[in-house]
Amino acid sequence: MKILADQNMPLVEQFFKDMGEVERFDGRQLTPEQLIDVDVLLTRSVTQVNSELLAQANKLSFVGTATIGVDHIDTDLLNAKNIAFTSAPGCNAIAVAEYVISSLFALSQENASPLSGKTIGIVGVGNIGSCLAHKLKALNVNLLLCDPIKHEQGLLPEHVELDELLAQSDIVTFHVPLVKTGTHKTLHMLDKKRLTTLKPGLTLINASRGDVIDNQALLEVMEAGAELDLVLDVWENEPNILTELLEHVRYASVHIAGHTLEGKARGTQMLYQSLCELKGVNAIKSLDDFLPPPAIKKVALGSSFSETDIARLVHLVYDVRRDDGILLRHLADEGFDSLRKNYPTRREFSTVVVEGDSTELAALAQLGFTTAN
């Protein structure tokens, strides 16, 4: 069996080498010719899997994307061709939630404005949004949740309409899929009209899809004097982003919110498990077999550790300002895709064991740290 895998997908050889021959490809440069005699295609969000790409795929029986989003996959086409398909829902939920939390604490520090008591609106309450909401409940903040689809399904009675949420929140973070048409369209969810009505001092975080915010309209309102704090991990027209917008963004990164080592590898593992199920093979391998030990394994808290110190512990594991600096200093020379491909290793909060008798241990456990008394 021939397996073609995106070059940025970790641990593919470790998981799949016993199932076939693994060959890597550049996600943005994959050609139809490369799919000749390929049985399995493992991809990420930068590859458009459509009729053009599959024109010469004579043996393809399985396509997997190690991402939660599937807007880059023509699933109807795969169904018509009887090609099995799977994605990796929830694989990077923890990573994206921790990206947002790191950003919130960085803004809190730099603005000298406590996070406690703030109202945070979460738009999209799927795997990522619900994970983030769970973690944020440890931080004494007020949460507003917006997800009209879940609300219509009777799964989110506390749903708040988007415009009301924007008006009431201090911080709004987006975790929706890209939907280009229909009643629940998310394409340009924040368009010029909405952007011009946002209240001064509002923080906007987008770690979902770049097209959720009209980037050109955002640039125009910022140039016109809008007082917004922007945290943007995703951009329209990646990798050819609107660089003029960068000077108006507090923290900018190259679509890496979900790129912890655990998050990316979790996606690979989910594709491995799906292929094993399809082939009737026992899935005997797991992440624990392959992940390296973290650089920082354990932190001991003193009795004086308090809520105000949580930010320091969060940033000990991951500080979003590192990634902002990488983008600003190296984008012009290296390019968006190169920075994404060579993204430095980042681990999740759970890799650090926190011990001590601090009253904040319960909050740290809810944030995702491993705790021990």
Buried (B, 14 or more C-beta within 10 A) or exposed (E): BBBBBBEBBBBBEBBBEEBBEBEBBBBEEBEEEBBEEBBBBBBBBBBBBEEEBBEBBEEBBBBBBBBBBBBBBBBEBBEEBEBBBBBBBBBBBBBBBBBBBBBBBBBBBEEEEEBEEBBBBBBBBBBBBBBBBBBBEBBEBEBBBBBBBBBEEEEBEEBBEBEEBBBBBBBBBBBBBBBEEEEEEBBBBBEEEBBEEBEEEBBBBBBBBBBBBBBBBBBBBBEEEBEBBBBBBBBBEBBEBBEEBBEBBBBBBBBBBBBBBBBBBBBBBBBBBBBBEBBEEEEEBEBEEBBEEBEEEEBEBEEEBEBEBBBEBBBEBBBBBBBBBBBBEBBEEBBBBBBBBEBEEBBBBBBBBBBBEBEBBEBBBBBBBBBEE
